[in-house]
Amino acid sequence: MSNTGCISIDVDTLSSIYKGQGCTRPGGYTFAEFRSGVENMLKFFEKYGISTTMFMVGNDFLNKKNHDAIKAIRDAGHEIANHSMTHPQGFRYLSSEEKTRELDEMSNICESVIGIRPIGFRSPGWNIDDSTIPVLNELGYTYDSSVFPTFLMPLLKLSHWASMSRQPHHVRTTMGQLNYMFAPRVPYHVRDRSLQKPGENKLIEFPLSVSPVLRIPFFATLLLFTGKRFFDYLYRAIKSAGLPIHFQMHLSDFIDYSLPELQDQMPQGNSGVYVPQALNTPLNKKLEIFHRMVALMAEDHKFITLQEWSRSISR
């Protein structure tokens, strides 16, 4: 087991993703799914002794009932990274000042709650552009992990656009610039003006895993959609090609959305918003699938946080 790998998790709550759409509960979201999801995540990865990188949204730190769960993430040895303050799906369309505010406000509240300022960033929906590089440089970030170099990007963009039919233009976009589909499949220092190409900038890019040749996405959402057999094939192809594993998951992969206390906070099927597979899959089925996949990957890889990984790459 000598290969390096990372499991990174976008800790997106219903509040972060839907911002009130579909929530009929007086008083708004309870964040019950955040706390139960974090508890399930920590138990899951404790079994394998894996420390993950969790990209977290600043707004979830505002609810004091969430603080114990957030501190438990830190205390269990997982890295907390920046996923913006308000989770704007159209992050790449923000001005430099607005991007700076999204990053800085999340860092500030994270530091106030757990005493740590994040050194890594992932844009909501991987929706980033090259103009974010100087923002991240100015704020002292070590790495970004927003590039998803898959040839299926046009199809995924179109699918997201169609599923978000009732939303504003900037909310319907996803996955950043089209040229990112041609980015390297291994970690690299970026160019001063390009997240796609390797260069001499101090910022490190950690792209998500894709298969060789066709660059099919290798992440939890596709695993739930396609099943184990196809995913085993993708894993063997990535392993045979000697590519590192950067497996991406979501908080929703660890939540039981059938709980009665969540029913008045769920988006409806005709609401014109994207509802991921994880919201409609029973928790026990999700955990069964992910246990099989993570156990398989853990046989061949030493999983570390992106912060740890970046130390071996920084110069």
ZAZA-350289 format. One record per residue (C-alpha): x, y, z. Coordinates in steps of 0.1 Angstrom, whole numbers, padded with zeros to 4 digits, always signed. Last residue first. Example, Ala and Ser with C-alpha at 12.3 -4.5 7.8 and 13.67 -1.06 7.14 Angstrom:
! ZAZA-350289
+0137-0011+0071;+0123-0045+0078;
//
This chain:
! ZAZA-350289
+0084+0244-0033;+0052+0226-0022;+0045+0191-0035;+0051+0169-0004;+0035+0195+0018;+0005+0196-0005;-0004+0160+0003;-0006+0167+0040;-0030+0196+0034;-0049+0175+0009;-0055+0151+0037;-0041+0116+0036;-0052+0082+0023;-0025+0055+0020;-0036+0035-0010;-0039+0000-0023;-0061-0019+0002;-0078+0014+0011;-0093+0016-0024;-0112-0017-0019;-0124-0008+0016;-0135+0026+0003;-0156+0010-0025;-0172-0017-0004;-0180+0007+0025;-0194+0032+0000;-0219+0008-0015;-0231-0004+0019;-0232+0031+0033;-0254+0043+0004;-0278+0013+0008;-0282+0019+0045;-0288+0056+0039;-0317+0050+0015;-0311+0067-0019;-0333+0097-0029;-0311+0125-0015;-0280+0108-0027;-0291+0108-0063;-0288+0146-0064;-0318+0169-0067;-0311+0197-0092;-0336+0226-0089;-0368+0233-0109;-0391+0228-0079;-0410+0199-0095;-0394+0171-0075;-0397+0190-0042;-0367+0203-0022;-0365+0189+0013;-0369+0210+0045;-0404+0199+0055;-0395+0162+0053;-0363+0166+0074;-0378+0159+0109;-0396+0128+0095;-0362+0111+0087;-0363+0098+0051;-0333+0120+0043;-0309+0096+0060;-0276+0114+0056;-0241+0101+0049;-0239+0106+0011;-0255+0140+0015;-0223+0153+0031;-0207+0149-0003;-0180+0127-0018;-0149+0131-0039;-0122+0105-0045;-0087+0118-0053;-0068+0086-0063;-0034+0089-0078;-0028+0076-0113;-0006+0046-0120;-0024+0037-0152;-0033+0003-0138;-0049+0019-0107;-0070+0043-0128;-0082+0014-0150;-0088-0008-0120;-0109+0019-0103;-0130+0025-0135;-0138-0012-0137;-0147-0014-0101;-0170+0016-0107;-0188-0002-0135;-0194-0032-0113;-0203-0012-0081;-0234+0007-0093;-0240+0033-0120;-0259+0062-0102;-0245+0057-0067;-0210+0054-0080;-0215+0084-0103;-0222+0106-0072;-0194+0091-0053;-0166+0101-0076;-0145+0088-0105;-0155+0109-0135;-0149+0094-0169;-0117+0107-0184;-0121+0088-0217;-0083+0080-0220;-0075+0072-0183;-0103+0075-0157;-0110+0106-0137;-0100+0116-0102;-0106+0152-0089;-0079+0178-0096;-0056+0190-0068;-0042+0223-0080;-0012+0238-0062;-0008+0275-0059;+0028+0287-0058;+0027+0297-0095;+0054+0282-0116;+0033+0264-0142;+0011+0234-0150;-0019+0243-0172;-0056+0243-0165;-0057+0268-0136;-0043+0294-0159;-0031+0330-0154;-0002+0326-0130;+0003+0290-0141;-0007+0262-0118;+0014+0239-0096;+0004+0203-0102;-0016+0174-0087;-0023+0146-0112;-0050+0143-0139;-0037+0172-0158;-0062+0197-0172;-0080+0190-0205;-0115+0192-0190;-0105+0225-0176;-0109+0240-0210;-0146+0242-0205;-0143+0268-0177;-0161+0262-0144;-0179+0231-0134;-0215+0245-0131;-0240+0270-0145;-0276+0271-0136;-0271+0295-0107;-0255+0322-0129;-0285+0321-0153;-0312+0325-0126;-0332+0294-0115;-0364+0278-0129;-0347+0253-0152;-0321+0240-0128;-0323+0205-0141;-0317+0216-0177;-0285+0236-0168;-0272+0207-0147;-0276+0183-0176;-0260+0207-0200;-0230+0212-0177;-0227+0175-0172;-0228+0168-0209;-0202+0195-0216;-0180+0182-0188;-0180+0146-0199;-0144+0149-0211;-0135+0151-0174;-0108+0173-0158;-0127+0184-0126;-0108+0215-0114;-0120+0229-0081;-0093+0217-0057;-0072+0248-0048;-0040+0248-0029;-0017+0267-0006;-0039+0298+0000;-0022+0330+0011;-0051+0354+0007;-0033+0372-0022;-0026+0340-0039;-0062+0328-0037;-0074+0361-0051;-0047+0360-0078;-0059+0326-0089;-0096+0333-0089;-0094+0351-0123;-0087+0317-0139;-0123+0305-0134;-0143+0284-0109;-0175+0265-0107;-0164+0233-0091;-0201+0232-0080;-0192+0255-0051;-0155+0264-0055;-0130+0244-0036;-0104+0260-0014;-0073+0250+0007;-0053+0267+0035;-0082+0270+0060;-0078+0292+0090;-0079+0272+0123;-0089+0282+0158;-0121+0260+0159;-0150+0285+0161;-0133+0319+0155;-0110+0305+0129;-0138+0290+0109;-0157+0323+0112;-0127+0342+0098;-0119+0317+0071;-0156+0317+0058;-0156+0355+0058;-0123+0356+0039;-0132+0333+0011;-0166+0348+0003;-0153+0383+0007;-0123+0377-0016;-0147+0363-0042;-0169+0394-0039;-0139+0417-0043;-0126+0397-0073;-0161+0401-0089;-0184+0371-0088;-0191+0352-0120;-0168+0323-0111;-0189+0317-0079;-0221+0310-0098;-0232+0283-0074;-0228+0308-0045;-0221+0286-0014;-0226+0313+0013;-0192+0316+0030;-0170+0297+0005;-0160+0260+0004;-0129+0265+0025;-0110+0236+0040;-0114+0216+0073;-0088+0188+0076;-0099+0157+0094;-0080+0146+0125;-0109+0134+0147;-0106+0166+0168;-0112+0188+0138;-0144+0170+0127;-0156+0169+0164;-0151+0207+0165;-0175+0210+0136;-0200+0187+0153;-0198+0206+0186;-0202+0239+0167;-0234+0230+0148;-0258+0241+0175;-0241+0275+0174;-0256+0281+0139;-0233+0305+0122;-0208+0278+0113;-0231+0264+0086;-0229+0298+0069;-0192+0294+0065;-0195+0264+0041;-0171+0235+0045;-0147+0215+0023;-0138+0184+0043;-0104+0169+0037;-0103+0133+0049;-0084+0114+0076;-0087+0077+0072;-0084+0051+0100;-0106+0028+0081;-0133+0023+0108;-0129+0060+0118;-0139+0069+0083;-0175+0057+0087;-0180+0068+0123;-0169+0104+0114;-0192+0105+0084;-0222+0093+0104;-0217+0120+0130;-0212+0146+0103;-0244+0135+0086;-0264+0136+0119;-0252+0171+0126;-0257+0185+0091;-0290+0167+0086;-0304+0184+0118;-0294+0218+0103;-0329+0231+0115;-0337+0250+0084;-0363+0277+0083;-0382+0294+0111;-0415+0278+0101;-0407+0247+0081;-0417+0249+0044;-0383+0245+0029;-0386+0237-0008;-0363+0265-0018;-0349+0281+0013;-0313+0285+0002;-0312+0253-0018;-0276+0242-0017;-0263+0258+0014;-0294+0254+0035;-0298+0218+0024;-0263+0213+0037;-0231+0210+0016;-0201+0194+0033;-0181+0188+0001;-0160+0158+0010;-0124+0150+0000;-0110+0115+0000;-0073+0115-0007;-0048+0091-0021;-0011+0083-0021;+0001+0049-0034;+0023+0027-0013;+0000+0000+0000;
//
